[in-house]
Amino acid sequence: MTHLSDDELILMFYREGDGLQEAEAHAASCAVCRERFEKLTMALREIESAPIPERGASYGAEVWARLQPRLE
C-alpha cells in the first residue's frame, strides 16, 4: 500500500490539489495516513494561531545588512 506523502497531506489540509478526493478517500480507509493527517493538522493549526511579531522601523535595513555581504 502506498501512503500519502507529506505534500499530499498538506494539500489535503488546505483543501487544494487535483487529487483531493482520492487523498481524502485514502485517509478515510488508512489508519496510518489518518493519524499522520491528524498530527499535521494539529501542528498547522498551532502555527496559524501563533501571533505575527511586529517589525521595527529598521527591519528593512537589518535584512539588507545581512544580505549585502553575500551578494558581493
matplotlib code that plots the C-alpha trace (Angstrom):
import matplotlib.pyplot as plt

x = [0.0, 1.3, 0.7, 0.1, 3.1, 3.7, 2.9, -0.4, -1.4, -0.6, -2.7, -5.5, -5.3, -5.6, -8.3, -6.2, -4.8, -6.2, -6.2, -8.1, -11.0, -8.6, -6.4, -9.5, -10.8, -7.4, -7.1, -10.5, -9.5, -5.9, -5.2, -1.5, -2.4, -5.3, -3.0, -0.3, -3.0, -4.4, -0.8, -0.1, -3.5, -2.6, 0.8, -0.5, -3.3, -0.7, 1.3, -1.8, -2.7, 0.8, 1.0, 2.9, 5.7, 5.8, 8.7, 10.5, 11.2, 14.7, 13.7, 14.5, 17.9, 18.7, 17.7, 19.8, 22.8, 22.6, 22.2, 24.6, 27.8, 26.6, 25.9, 29.4]
y = [0.0, 3.5, 6.0, 9.7, 11.9, 14.9, 17.2, 15.4, 15.7, 19.4, 19.9, 17.9, 20.2, 23.3, 21.6, 22.1, 19.9, 17.8, 14.6, 15.9, 13.4, 10.5, 11.6, 12.0, 8.6, 7.0, 8.8, 7.6, 4.0, 4.1, 4.4, 5.4, 8.3, 9.4, 9.5, 11.5, 13.9, 14.5, 15.2, 17.5, 19.3, 19.9, 21.3, 23.6, 24.9, 25.7, 27.7, 29.5, 30.7, 32.0, 35.8, 37.5, 39.6, 43.3, 44.6, 47.6, 50.6, 49.4, 45.9, 46.5, 47.9, 44.9, 42.4, 44.3, 44.4, 40.6, 40.0, 42.5, 40.7, 37.5, 39.4, 40.7]
z = [0.0, -0.9, 1.8, 1.2, 1.0, 3.3, 0.3, -0.3, 3.3, 3.3, 0.2, 1.9, 4.9, 2.7, 0.6, -2.6, -5.4, -8.1, -6.1, -3.1, -3.3, -3.7, -0.8, 1.4, 0.5, 1.2, 4.5, 5.5, 4.9, 6.1, 9.8, 9.2, 6.9, 9.0, 12.1, 10.2, 8.9, 12.4, 13.7, 10.8, 11.3, 15.0, 14.0, 11.3, 13.5, 16.2, 13.6, 12.3, 15.9, 16.6, 16.8, 14.0, 15.5, 14.9, 12.7, 13.8, 11.6, 10.9, 9.7, 6.1, 6.9, 9.1, 6.4, 3.8, 6.2, 6.5, 2.7, 1.3, 2.2, 0.5, -2.7, -3.2]

ax = plt.figure().add_subplot(projection="3d")
ax.plot(x, y, z, "-o")
ax.set_aspect("equal")
plt.show()
